[in-house]
Amino acid sequence: MAKRTLIPGTLDLVVLQVFLAGGRQHGFGVARSIEKISSNELQLNQGTIHASLIRLKRRGWIQSEWGTSENNRKAKFYEITKPGRMQLTAATRQWEWFSNLINHVLELREGILFSSVVHK
């Protein structure tokens, strides 16, 4: 099966939702969560996830602290913040609007758009 990618600009939305749904996680856990919820359709490398985590932390939408992973290794754990929840709500609304708009456009059939125009 071909590897699928996210639409540009949607990774941060997905990562924030993973934190909201799954709680505190380390970067590797975020990647595994995305794979699991997408039935392995989305497989993101650690560099991609790391860049998103840095971006989200810089914006104050997640916070981090060091802890011990399930295999007893030191790892940085992240969780969503209140501003992150607010951003997720706003981004979700924007995505739903955009998705509905695209779905509407894709439902157009040949000849429908200009059917009311009189051709001379």
Summary of the structure (lengths in Angstrom):
residues: 120
radius of gyration: 19.2
end to end distance: 50.4
largest distance: 76.7
contacts: 282
relative contact order: 0.14
helix: 51%
strand: 15%
